[in-house]
Amino acid sequence: MAIKAADMLIARRADTRARADFATWKMLAKLNGASALPAEAQNFLVTYRQLLEKMTEADASEATIQLMYKTYYAEMGGAGTPPEVPARASEPVTDTDTGNVTAFRRPPPAKAKKPTASGPNAKPRLPVALIFACLVIVYVGIRYYWR
């Protein structure tokens, strides 16, 4: 049986949504916030707790995610039975001294380049004090002119 590309796209979206929702709901349940979840989420968490009594946590989580995936697939308009979504290749987590943590290193200070005032296209720069003095002269001149 051939799977349409649109159905596979829906399947991937439904799987991603199911995994994200389950992780969120599970964390809220751990923080005693399950009562604030919608009824659908609470039903899935009840199913998860029932499965947890029969199997390991990883298996119960995966079974609940698959149940959510099938529900989301139908809600998103998938036709027929949901196709198998290929499992993502995840690297096993190893807890070593260095692990996968990158040490923070400060970047070397950037050397500020001063624009050089040399060359044929360089504009002559007036010192700030000279500009200020000119403004004072203009201001005083205008004040005396209007009197």
C-alpha angles and dihedrals in degrees: 000000000000120000117219119234091237091055091049090051090051089047093054092047092048092049093049091048093047093051093047094046093047092051091049094046093046091052092048090050090053089052091051092250098117092110089066092057122099119264092256091056092047090052091052091049091051089052089049092052091049091050090046090063090056103040145015122292094252093050093045091050093050092047091051091047090051090051090050090045092056091049093048092045090057092045092052092054102261114164121233124337115352114258122238110267110218111248115249114247104246123185115232113254112244122193107215133148094264096025115164094313116124116214114238113245124183113239115245112266112268113244108235112227114216114215108246118230094214131102135059096289097047116122118222111249121221118215116249093239091057092051091048091049091051091051091051091050091050092048094049091045092053092048092053092044094057093051 
